Amino acid sequence: MSHSQHTMPPLIKELSEKMKEPLKTIKLLQVMNVLDEKPSIPPIIVLGEAGASAGSVISTLVGLNLPSDLGVTLVLKFTNDDSVQSRNIWLTFYFEDTYCEKQVSEEHLASEIEELVKPIPENKRSKIGLTLTVIQSQVSDLTIILLPDINTHYSEPELPWQINTRKEDKEIEVIRGDILRYTKDDYTCLFLNVLSCPTNINSYLYKKILKGHDWFGRNIVTVFTKPDPSSECMLTWLTSKNAIKAPFGYFFVDNTINEADDQETGERDMLSLKSCDDARDGDQHGSGGDDGKGFRLNLSLSRLFPFSVYTQHYKKYDF
């Protein structure tokens, strides 16, 4: 199958289209010897709490069937090569004395990864190196680092509180180590923080994980999956009260497709909210009408996958 411009993964297509003109300008400056270094898109680091389906969200965005719940860090590297006719995927795996590098098909990608990872005990999987290099035409070079799911709480009442705290600290240490391992103190990273609704706002470990990286939330995009419109109080608090720092706004994604309208809806648009300050201003002016003025904004990541979106006033919009 040929992965041309109209069939490439939505996230890669979106980034490629947005970067096309700036890259042309930069290339011209390079030809004129004004710039010497080739600019690069900062890596995207995906943090997802357990049950938030961060892996499923990334799988859909990049158009790959990725395995889930393996407890390993997966590095996705997209590389442009205009000479290739179809997408080529190379899997690199290493653990202790074992090293494997081979080309895999999209169809058997998940099973190939599971076959390599599952024999290894869970308490040793943090030492696994797992990289997928995707080579295709008409894409910008991009790296996505999908971290293991974060356990936001530990429900083991028979154990002393101190033991749970040590387990929590160990998990934080492992994930922060992975961030340093793959970014090498590169503070230009973009963090995609995937959380599920409803959730306990006080249990977030990502604040501790990002301490020293992006503590003030300047480079964080927050995505809430499985939103429930009945949880209006919780959602209002998250957005209007700035409970989570999110200068890029919030995304509420429900990727559950109704069978009745599955054939008709096709692809819909992803809607992002205003920044927290703008959202508060909108509440004060009472923008809660059917037209959703003030909140149906930034339809930039368009045509991602079939889903419904809830805005600040939690009206369900189907595109």
C-alpha positions as CSV (number, residue, x, y, z in Angstrom):
1,M,0.0,0.0,0.0
2,S,1.4,3.4,-0.9
3,H,1.3,6.0,1.8
4,S,0.8,9.1,-0.1
5,Q,-0.1,12.5,1.3
6,H,-3.8,11.8,1.7
7,T,-3.3,8.4,3.5
8,M,-0.4,9.2,5.8
9,P,-1.1,9.1,9.6
10,P,-3.2,12.2,10.7
11,L,-0.6,13.4,13.3
12,I,2.3,13.2,10.8
13,K,0.2,14.7,8.0
14,E,-0.8,17.6,10.3
15,L,2.7,18.4,11.4
16,S,4.1,18.0,7.9
17,E,1.5,20.5,6.5
18,K,2.1,23.0,9.2
19,M,5.9,22.8,8.9
20,K,6.0,22.8,5.1
21,E,6.3,26.6,4.6
22,P,8.6,27.3,7.5
23,L,10.9,24.5,6.4
24,K,11.0,25.9,2.8
25,T,12.0,29.3,4.3
26,I,14.7,27.7,6.5
27,K,16.0,25.7,3.5
28,L,16.3,28.9,1.5
29,L,18.3,30.5,4.3
30,Q,20.5,27.4,4.4
31,V,21.2,27.7,0.7
32,M,22.1,31.4,1.3
33,N,24.5,30.3,4.1
34,V,22.5,32.3,6.6
35,L,21.7,29.1,8.6
36,D,24.1,26.3,9.1
37,E,22.1,23.8,11.1
38,K,19.0,21.9,10.1
39,P,16.1,22.6,12.5
40,S,14.4,19.7,14.1
41,I,10.9,19.2,15.5
42,P,11.1,18.7,19.3
43,P,10.4,15.2,20.5
44,I,6.9,14.5,21.9
45,I,6.9,12.6,25.2
46,V,3.6,10.9,26.1
47,L,2.7,10.5,29.7
48,G,-0.5,8.5,30.3
49,E,-2.1,7.4,33.6
50,A,-3.2,3.8,33.8
51,G,-6.6,3.3,32.2
52,A,-6.4,6.5,30.1
53,S,-5.7,4.6,26.8
54,A,-2.7,6.8,25.9
55,G,-1.3,4.0,23.7
56,S,-4.6,3.7,21.8
57,V,-4.7,7.5,21.2
58,I,-1.1,7.5,19.9
59,S,-1.8,4.4,17.8
60,T,-4.7,6.1,16.1
61,L,-2.9,9.4,15.6
62,V,0.2,7.8,13.9
63,G,-1.7,5.0,12.1
64,L,0.1,2.1,13.7
65,N,-1.3,-0.9,15.7
66,L,0.8,-0.6,18.8
67,P,0.7,-3.0,21.8
68,S,-0.6,-1.8,25.1
69,D,0.0,-2.5,28.8
70,L,3.5,-4.0,28.4
71,G,5.2,-1.7,30.8
72,V,8.0,-0.6,28.5
73,T,9.0,2.7,26.9
74,L,8.4,2.7,23.2
75,V,10.3,5.2,20.9
76,L,8.7,6.0,17.6
77,K,11.0,7.6,15.0
78,F,9.5,8.9,11.8
79,T,12.1,9.5,9.1
80,N,11.5,11.1,5.7
81,D,12.7,9.3,2.5
82,D,11.1,10.5,-0.7
83,S,12.5,7.5,-2.6
84,V,10.4,4.9,-0.8
85,Q,7.1,3.9,-2.3
86,S,5.6,2.4,0.9
87,R,6.1,2.7,4.6
88,N,9.0,0.7,6.0
89,I,9.1,-0.2,9.7
90,W,12.3,-1.4,11.5
91,L,12.1,-2.8,15.0
92,T,15.1,-2.5,17.3
93,F,15.1,-4.3,20.6
94,Y,17.8,-4.8,23.2
95,F,17.8,-6.2,26.7
96,E,21.0,-7.1,28.6
97,D,22.9,-9.3,26.2
98,T,20.1,-9.6,23.7
99,Y,19.9,-7.4,20.6
100,C,17.5,-7.7,17.7
101,E,17.0,-5.5,14.6
102,K,14.6,-6.5,11.9
103,Q,12.0,-5.2,9.4
104,V,8.4,-5.8,10.4
105,S,5.0,-5.5,8.7
106,E,2.3,-3.2,10.0
107,E,0.0,-6.2,10.2
108,H,2.2,-8.2,12.6
109,L,3.8,-5.2,14.4
110,A,2.0,-5.6,17.8
111,S,2.5,-9.4,17.9
112,E,6.2,-9.0,17.1
113,I,6.7,-6.6,20.0
114,E,4.7,-8.7,22.4
115,E,6.7,-11.8,21.5
116,L,9.9,-10.0,22.5
117,V,8.7,-8.3,25.6
118,K,6.4,-10.7,27.4
119,P,9.1,-13.4,28.3
120,I,10.9,-10.7,30.4
121,P,9.8,-10.2,34.0
122,E,7.8,-7.0,34.6
123,N,10.2,-5.7,37.2
124,K,13.0,-5.8,34.6
125,R,11.2,-4.3,31.6
126,S,12.3,-0.8,32.5
127,K,15.8,-1.8,31.2
128,I,14.4,-2.8,27.7
129,G,15.3,-0.6,24.8
130,L,12.5,-0.6,22.2
131,T,12.5,1.6,19.1
132,L,10.3,1.6,16.0
133,T,11.9,3.5,13.0
134,V,9.2,4.4,10.4
135,I,10.6,5.4,7.0
136,Q,8.2,6.9,4.5
137,S,7.9,9.8,2.1
138,Q,6.4,13.2,2.7
139,V,6.8,13.4,6.4
140,S,8.9,15.5,8.8
141,D,11.4,13.9,11.0
142,L,9.7,13.3,14.3
143,T,10.3,11.4,17.5
144,I,7.5,10.2,19.8
145,I,8.4,8.7,23.2
146,L,5.5,6.7,24.7
147,L,6.2,6.1,28.3
148,P,4.7,3.2,30.4
149,D,1.3,3.9,32.0
150,I,1.5,5.7,35.3
151,N,-0.2,4.2,38.3
152,T,-1.8,7.2,40.1
153,H,-2.5,5.3,43.3
154,Y,-1.9,2.0,44.9
155,S,-4.8,0.1,46.5
156,E,-3.1,-2.4,48.8
157,P,-4.7,-1.7,52.2
158,E,-2.9,-4.7,53.8
159,L,0.5,-3.0,53.3
160,P,1.8,-0.2,55.4
161,W,1.6,3.3,53.9
162,Q,5.3,3.6,53.7
163,I,5.6,0.6,51.3
164,N,3.1,2.2,48.9
165,T,5.1,5.4,49.1
166,R,8.3,3.6,48.2
167,K,6.6,1.9,45.3
168,E,5.3,5.3,44.1
169,D,8.7,6.9,44.4
170,K,10.3,4.0,42.5
171,E,7.9,4.4,39.6
172,I,8.6,8.1,39.5
173,E,12.3,7.4,39.5
174,V,12.0,4.9,36.6
175,I,9.9,7.2,34.4
176,R,12.0,10.2,35.1
177,G,15.0,8.1,34.2
178,D,13.4,7.2,30.9
179,I,12.8,10.9,30.1
180,L,16.4,11.7,30.8
181,R,17.6,8.7,28.9
182,Y,15.8,9.6,25.6
183,T,16.0,13.4,25.8
184,K,19.4,14.0,27.3
185,D,18.2,17.1,29.1
186,D,16.6,18.5,26.0
187,Y,14.2,21.0,27.5
188,T,12.5,21.8,24.2
189,C,10.4,18.6,24.5
190,L,6.6,18.7,24.2
191,F,4.8,16.7,26.8
192,L,1.4,15.1,26.0
193,N,-0.3,14.4,29.3
194,V,-3.1,11.8,28.8
195,L,-5.6,11.5,31.7
196,S,-9.0,9.7,32.0
197,C,-12.3,11.1,33.2
198,P,-13.4,11.0,35.9
199,T,-10.1,11.1,37.8
200,N,-8.7,12.1,41.2
201,I,-7.0,15.4,40.6
202,N,-5.0,15.0,43.8
203,S,-3.4,11.8,42.7
204,Y,-1.5,13.1,39.7
205,L,2.1,11.9,39.8
206,Y,3.0,13.7,36.5
207,K,3.8,16.9,38.5
208,K,6.5,15.0,40.4
209,I,7.7,13.3,37.2
210,L,8.1,16.5,35.3
211,K,9.8,18.3,38.2
212,G,13.0,19.6,36.8
213,H,11.8,19.2,33.2
214,D,8.7,21.3,32.8
215,W,7.4,22.0,36.3
216,F,5.5,25.1,35.2
217,G,3.6,23.4,32.4
218,R,4.9,25.6,29.6
219,N,5.2,22.7,27.1
220,I,2.3,20.4,28.3
221,V,-0.7,19.5,26.2
222,T,-3.4,17.9,28.4
223,V,-5.8,15.3,26.9
224,F,-8.7,13.9,28.8
225,T,-10.1,10.6,27.5
226,K,-13.4,9.0,28.2
227,P,-15.2,12.2,29.2
228,D,-18.5,12.0,31.1
229,P,-20.8,15.0,30.6
230,S,-22.5,14.1,33.9
231,S,-19.3,15.0,35.7
232,E,-19.8,18.7,35.0
233,C,-18.5,19.9,38.4
234,M,-15.2,18.0,37.9
235,L,-14.7,19.2,34.3
236,T,-15.6,22.8,35.3
237,W,-13.0,22.7,38.0
238,L,-10.3,21.3,35.8
239,T,-10.8,24.0,33.1
240,S,-12.2,27.1,34.7
241,K,-10.2,26.9,38.0
242,N,-6.9,26.1,36.2
243,A,-6.5,22.9,38.3
244,I,-3.9,21.7,35.8
245,K,-1.5,24.0,34.1
246,A,-2.3,23.8,30.3
247,P,-1.3,26.8,28.3
248,F,-2.3,25.0,25.1
249,G,-5.8,24.3,26.5
250,Y,-7.5,21.0,27.0
251,F,-8.6,18.2,24.7
252,F,-11.6,16.0,25.7
253,V,-11.6,12.9,23.5
254,D,-14.2,10.2,23.5
255,N,-13.2,7.6,20.9
256,T,-16.3,5.5,21.3
257,I,-18.2,5.2,18.0
258,N,-21.9,4.8,18.0
259,E,-22.8,1.9,15.6
260,A,-25.9,3.9,14.3
261,D,-23.9,6.7,12.9
262,D,-20.6,4.9,12.2
263,Q,-21.1,4.8,8.5
264,E,-22.3,8.4,8.2
265,T,-19.9,10.3,10.4
266,G,-16.6,9.1,8.9
267,E,-13.8,11.3,10.2
268,R,-14.6,14.2,12.6
269,D,-12.6,17.1,13.9
270,M,-10.8,17.4,17.2
271,L,-11.7,20.5,19.1
272,S,-9.4,22.2,21.6
273,L,-10.5,24.7,24.3
274,K,-9.2,28.2,24.9
275,S,-6.5,28.7,27.4
276,C,-7.6,28.7,31.0
277,D,-7.8,32.5,31.3
278,D,-9.9,32.7,28.1
279,A,-12.2,30.0,29.4
280,R,-12.8,31.9,32.6
281,D,-13.7,35.0,30.6
282,G,-16.1,33.0,28.5
283,D,-17.9,31.8,31.6
284,Q,-18.3,35.3,32.8
285,H,-19.9,36.4,29.6
286,G,-22.2,33.4,29.6
287,S,-21.3,31.8,26.2
288,G,-23.3,28.6,26.6
289,G,-25.6,28.7,23.6
290,D,-26.1,26.1,21.0
291,D,-23.6,27.6,18.7
292,G,-20.8,27.2,21.3
293,K,-19.3,30.6,20.6
294,G,-16.1,31.1,22.3
295,F,-15.3,27.4,22.6
296,R,-15.6,25.9,19.2
297,L,-12.0,26.9,18.4
298,N,-8.8,25.7,17.0
299,L,-9.9,23.0,14.7
300,S,-6.3,22.4,13.9
301,L,-5.8,18.7,14.4
302,S,-8.5,17.9,11.9
303,R,-9.8,14.6,10.7
304,L,-8.1,12.5,13.3
305,F,-10.5,9.7,14.0
306,P,-14.3,9.3,14.7
307,F,-15.1,10.6,18.1
308,S,-17.2,13.1,20.0
309,V,-15.9,16.2,21.8
310,Y,-17.2,17.9,24.9
311,T,-16.6,21.7,25.2
312,Q,-16.4,23.8,28.3
313,H,-20.2,23.6,28.7
314,Y,-20.1,19.9,27.9
315,K,-22.5,20.0,25.0
316,K,-21.6,17.0,22.9
317,Y,-20.5,18.0,19.4
318,D,-20.4,15.5,16.6
319,F,-18.6,16.7,13.5
